[in-house]
Amino acid sequence: MTQTASRTVLLVDDEPAVGDVLEQYLRNEAFSVVRAADGPGAIELFERHRPDLVLLDINLPGLPGTEVLRRMRSVRDVPIILLTGRVDEVDRVVGLELGADDYVGKPFSPREVVARVKSVLRRTERREQPASSNERHVGAIAIDSLAHEVRIDGKSVTLTPTQFKILDVLLSHVGQTLTRDQLLERVSADGDVFDRTLDRHIANLRARIEPDPGSPRYIITVFGVGYKMVEPS
Amino acid sequence: MSSLVHEIRNQLAVAVANVEAFRDGVLEPTPARLTAVLNALHQVDILLREIPRGEPQR
């Protein structure tokens, strides 16, 4: 994601007269906007368009907004701003349970909403790309996703672009099991990795980074679910 | 009571967002949009009448 590329906002609100206004303000600020009016529609568009941020009314028909938020977060750590008519209830929801990035109480100023969108994007993009160093480590493996470099014990390792992406994603979620679908979703933005080839990519990646690819210490198979990157013990 | 307040805020959101958009020149105040704002304000009026007398106001 570059600074200049148009960001996509998924706007989920069942009141079209509010949605129209927010959509136009966002478009005027060069955002792309996709809209859903209920929970199931929101999930579908979320998967199809991979938005950079979600504006979510928590009071939705079809599926509670809280459930929509939980499902989106289980797929991808996307910034989410809640729109709510119940500010009294939302502190708890935002802070403790769901981890939304911000919320705006109704009635709101659309300018204010756009300002929050920009501010949350600035904050979360900083979170993704620490200013001082882009290097992350697990065990003896160091990866720099901007420079596109991988080193093991200081020695440079050559990976294919797909192997690099898989390693990058796994290393961003150390200790967390990623399902095959989650991995495919994150690795295969261009649709170039398919379910049946994921295992082969993993095997090839292990051959490059594991001291003993036969008994992996970094990329652990979670049977029936997916894969997990761990700190080697 | 809380869902009544919630619905009032929803209707106010329609009115506030649209009027602000008209002021900022972001949306044209077409007859359809002006009607939507007016309807929202009528709804607020109707909802306010449903608030029981003697209930502490928030």
Interface residues (C-beta under 8 A of the other chain):
Chain A: E15 A17 V18 D20 V21 L22 Q24 Y25 N28 N59 G85 R86 D88 G105 K106 P107 F108 S109 P110 R111
Chain B: S2 V5 H6 E7 R9 N10 L12 A13 V14 A15 V16 A17 N18 E20 A21 D24 V26 L27 R33 A36 A40
